[in-house]
Amino acid sequence: MTDTQIFDADGRAIPFAVEGDGPALVLIAGLGLGIDYLGALAHSVSEEDFRVIRLGTRRVPSDPSASVTMSQLAQDVVDVLDELGIADAWIGGHEFGGAVARIVALEHADRVNGVLLLGVDEPASSPGAVEAPEHLRDDAVAQMQRSARGSAQLPPLAPAVPVLVIQGTEDPVAPAANGDALQAAAPDRVSVVRVEGGGHLFPATHVGATSWAIEDYLDWD
């Protein structure tokens, strides 16, 4: 697993890690989770000659309850891409991270080749975060994430942007029905792949199936 770096412009302290070379894929961490749980998935995909950027949520050390908007978190993604000299990428994320990815596609369309949703975040049908092992959590940003997500309705998908949804069949937080509904709303550009038996942390527990679905869809092998 590659080492975590910190993008500290304007005191935002955004954790990220980069692995591989080639076309870029961003993976944004889920609610209350650090970027380490995406490490095995990032490594697997990067072996197909792609550059994978794992990205966490900014933190404000002096005020852990500080507020932030979804648009600001989307801008954080773009700023890290700028720091790395990446002009465009597939932008993806797990649950909450996928919601951020959708905002990036809407507000920075010229930087986005497509959107990857590892579980579809729809709070109206979601009971909330599940307990994750301590070493995978990032409790310092969970409150900020919940506030950002709760203060804004998730807008429609960005026009003309392809979307790949990968979802665990046993995910209680982002149930498979969420992805099915998204596909029904835009069948011309939303593709859905189910990871059988995958719970909420399927990007970490079902790495092979998740990685294969990404590589197969994007034809990276």
C-alpha positions as CSV (number, residue, x, y, z in Angstrom):
1,M,0.0,0.0,0.0
2,T,1.3,3.4,-0.9
3,D,2.0,6.0,1.8
4,T,-0.6,8.7,2.6
5,Q,0.2,12.3,1.7
6,I,-1.4,15.5,2.8
7,F,-2.6,18.3,0.5
8,D,-2.5,21.2,2.9
9,A,-3.4,24.2,0.8
10,D,-5.4,26.7,2.9
11,G,-5.1,24.5,5.9
12,R,-7.5,21.9,4.5
13,A,-5.3,18.8,5.3
14,I,-6.8,16.5,2.7
15,P,-5.3,13.0,2.8
16,F,-4.5,11.2,-0.4
17,A,-2.4,8.4,-1.9
18,V,-1.4,7.8,-5.5
19,E,-0.4,4.4,-7.1
20,G,0.3,3.4,-10.6
21,D,0.8,5.1,-13.9
22,G,-1.6,5.9,-16.8
23,P,-5.1,7.3,-17.1
24,A,-6.5,8.4,-13.8
25,L,-9.2,7.1,-11.5
26,V,-10.1,8.9,-8.3
27,L,-11.6,6.9,-5.4
28,I,-13.2,9.0,-2.7
29,A,-13.6,7.5,0.8
30,G,-17.0,6.8,2.3
31,L,-18.7,8.3,5.4
32,G,-16.5,8.1,8.5
33,L,-13.9,6.0,6.7
34,G,-10.2,6.6,6.0
35,I,-8.5,6.0,2.7
36,D,-6.7,2.8,3.8
37,Y,-9.8,0.6,3.3
38,L,-9.6,1.4,-0.4
39,G,-5.9,0.5,-0.6
40,A,-6.3,-3.1,-1.8
41,L,-8.8,-2.1,-4.5
42,A,-6.6,0.8,-5.6
43,H,-3.6,-1.5,-5.9
44,S,-5.5,-4.1,-7.9
45,V,-6.8,-1.5,-10.4
46,S,-3.4,0.2,-10.6
47,E,-1.8,-3.1,-11.7
48,E,-3.8,-2.6,-15.0
49,D,-1.5,0.4,-15.8
50,F,-3.7,3.1,-14.4
51,R,-3.1,5.8,-11.9
52,V,-5.4,5.5,-8.9
53,I,-5.8,8.4,-6.4
54,R,-7.4,7.6,-3.1
55,L,-8.8,10.7,-1.5
56,G,-10.2,11.5,1.9
57,T,-12.1,14.4,3.4
58,R,-10.5,17.6,4.5
59,R,-10.2,18.2,8.2
60,V,-9.8,21.5,10.1
61,P,-7.6,20.5,13.2
62,S,-8.7,23.6,15.2
63,D,-12.4,22.9,14.8
64,P,-13.6,19.3,14.1
65,S,-17.2,20.5,13.9
66,A,-16.5,23.1,11.2
67,S,-19.0,23.1,8.4
68,V,-18.2,22.4,4.7
69,T,-20.4,22.1,1.6
70,M,-20.6,19.4,-0.9
71,S,-19.4,21.9,-3.5
72,Q,-16.3,22.7,-1.4
73,L,-15.5,19.0,-1.1
74,A,-15.9,18.6,-4.9
75,Q,-13.5,21.5,-5.3
76,D,-11.0,19.7,-3.0
77,V,-11.0,16.8,-5.6
78,V,-10.2,19.2,-8.4
79,D,-7.5,21.0,-6.4
80,V,-5.7,17.7,-5.7
81,L,-5.9,16.8,-9.4
82,D,-4.3,20.1,-10.2
83,E,-1.6,19.5,-7.6
84,L,-0.9,16.2,-9.3
85,G,-1.0,17.6,-12.8
86,I,-4.0,15.5,-13.9
87,A,-6.2,17.2,-16.5
88,D,-9.1,14.7,-16.4
89,A,-10.1,11.4,-14.7
90,W,-12.8,9.0,-13.9
91,I,-14.2,10.2,-10.5
92,G,-15.5,7.6,-8.2
93,G,-16.4,7.1,-4.6
94,H,-17.9,4.8,-2.0
95,E,-21.3,5.8,-0.8
96,F,-20.8,9.4,0.5
97,G,-17.7,9.6,-1.7
98,G,-19.9,8.8,-4.6
99,A,-22.1,11.7,-3.8
100,V,-19.1,14.0,-3.9
101,A,-18.1,12.4,-7.2
102,R,-21.5,13.3,-8.7
103,I,-21.0,16.9,-7.6
104,V,-17.6,17.0,-9.3
105,A,-19.2,15.8,-12.5
106,L,-21.8,18.5,-12.3
107,E,-19.7,21.4,-11.4
108,H,-16.4,20.5,-13.1
109,A,-17.6,18.6,-16.2
110,D,-14.5,19.3,-18.2
111,R,-12.4,17.3,-15.7
112,V,-14.6,14.2,-15.6
113,N,-14.5,11.3,-18.0
114,G,-17.1,9.3,-16.1
115,V,-18.5,8.6,-12.6
116,L,-17.9,5.4,-10.6
117,L,-20.4,4.8,-7.7
118,L,-19.4,2.1,-5.2
119,G,-22.9,1.9,-3.7
120,V,-25.4,4.7,-4.4
121,D,-25.9,7.2,-1.6
122,E,-29.6,8.0,-1.0
123,P,-30.1,9.1,2.6
124,A,-33.9,8.8,2.5
125,S,-33.5,5.0,2.2
126,S,-30.3,4.6,4.2
127,P,-30.2,3.7,7.9
128,G,-26.8,5.4,8.3
129,A,-23.2,4.3,8.7
130,V,-22.2,0.8,9.7
131,E,-19.6,0.0,12.3
132,A,-16.2,-0.5,10.7
133,P,-12.9,-1.7,12.3
134,E,-11.2,1.1,14.1
135,H,-8.1,1.0,11.7
136,L,-10.4,1.8,8.8
137,R,-12.3,4.7,10.3
138,D,-11.7,8.4,10.1
139,D,-13.9,9.6,13.0
140,A,-12.5,13.1,12.8
141,V,-14.4,13.9,9.6
142,A,-17.7,12.0,10.1
143,Q,-19.6,14.9,11.7
144,M,-18.4,17.3,8.9
145,Q,-19.5,14.8,6.2
146,R,-22.9,14.2,7.7
147,S,-23.5,18.0,8.0
148,A,-22.4,18.6,4.4
149,R,-24.6,15.7,3.0
150,G,-27.6,16.7,5.1
151,S,-27.5,20.3,4.1
152,A,-28.0,19.7,0.3
153,Q,-30.2,17.5,-1.8
154,L,-28.2,15.3,-4.2
155,P,-28.8,16.8,-7.7
156,P,-29.5,14.7,-10.8
157,L,-26.7,13.0,-12.7
158,A,-24.5,15.3,-14.8
159,P,-25.7,15.2,-18.4
160,A,-23.9,13.0,-20.9
161,V,-21.6,11.5,-18.3
162,P,-21.3,7.7,-18.2
163,V,-21.9,6.2,-14.8
164,L,-20.9,2.8,-13.5
165,V,-22.6,1.6,-10.3
166,I,-21.1,-1.3,-8.4
167,Q,-23.1,-2.4,-5.4
168,G,-23.1,-5.1,-2.8
169,T,-26.2,-7.2,-2.7
170,E,-26.2,-7.3,1.1
171,D,-25.4,-3.6,1.7
172,P,-27.7,-2.2,4.4
173,V,-26.5,1.4,4.0
174,A,-26.6,1.8,0.2
175,P,-29.0,-1.0,-0.8
176,A,-28.9,-2.4,-4.3
177,A,-32.3,-0.9,-5.0
178,N,-30.7,2.5,-5.0
179,G,-28.5,1.6,-8.0
180,D,-31.4,0.0,-9.8
181,A,-33.5,3.2,-9.4
182,L,-30.6,5.3,-10.7
183,Q,-30.3,3.1,-13.8
184,A,-34.0,3.2,-14.4
185,A,-33.9,7.0,-14.4
186,A,-31.0,7.1,-17.0
187,P,-30.8,3.6,-18.7
188,D,-28.8,5.1,-21.6
189,R,-25.7,5.8,-19.5
190,V,-26.0,4.1,-16.1
191,S,-24.6,0.5,-15.9
192,V,-25.0,-1.6,-12.8
193,V,-22.9,-4.5,-11.5
194,R,-23.8,-6.4,-8.4
195,V,-21.2,-7.9,-6.1
196,E,-22.9,-11.0,-4.7
197,G,-22.8,-11.2,-0.9
198,G,-21.1,-7.8,-0.6
199,G,-22.0,-5.8,2.5
200,H,-21.3,-2.1,3.0
201,L,-17.5,-2.5,3.0
202,F,-17.5,-4.6,-0.2
203,P,-14.7,-2.4,-1.8
204,A,-12.5,-3.8,0.9
205,T,-14.0,-7.3,1.5
206,H,-14.7,-8.2,-2.2
207,V,-11.7,-6.6,-3.8
208,G,-11.4,-9.1,-6.7
209,A,-15.1,-8.8,-7.8
210,T,-15.0,-5.0,-7.5
211,S,-11.8,-4.6,-9.3
212,W,-12.8,-6.9,-12.1
213,A,-16.1,-5.0,-12.6
214,I,-14.2,-1.7,-13.0
215,E,-11.6,-3.2,-15.3
216,D,-14.2,-5.0,-17.4
217,Y,-16.4,-1.9,-17.9
218,L,-13.5,0.4,-18.8
219,D,-11.6,-2.3,-20.7
220,W,-8.4,-1.6,-18.9
221,D,-7.0,-5.1,-19.2
